[in-house]
């Protein structure tokens, strides 16, 4: 039965069940819950009333969500500040809250993560020439949201550590 055909008390109860089920899996933003309720056919009034109560109860907090999301995705996926900011915005987190949470990843942490990612990836590149390795690694870090300058510097240093010796590394990137 569509939510619109349910009595108001039943409609609210069903919406609450849906939100609790989603929150049991992982933390969600208000916008994620709002969209889930909209997809299920709930009216705006029911959704907003429920979301307000969940917020006041501390079950939905976009700032806490953003902080946890940034920490988790940076550590497990190696995403840069830029990529994290984009993900938070897609999840409906306010721009200011998203920027503050993503700002917790400082340049040093971002560079260290880029180094770790490159080191892991170097082992799987096999016997490719330096130009191909450089291109693949630049693309890999770009997909993780790392700025080109940082990515190139890290890759150049890690390739030298790995044993690359040609002048390609000095000439491949022009500022």
Secondary structure, 3 states (H helix, E strand, C coil): CCHHHCCHHHHHHHHHHHHHHHHHHCCCCHHHHHHHHHHCCCCHHHHHHHHHHHHHCCCCCHHHHHHHHHHHHHHHHCCCHHHHHHHHHHCCCCHHHHHHHHCCCCHHHHHHHHHHHHHHHHHCCCCCCHHHHHHHHHHHHHHCCCCHHHHHHHHHHHHHHHCCCCCHHHHCCCC
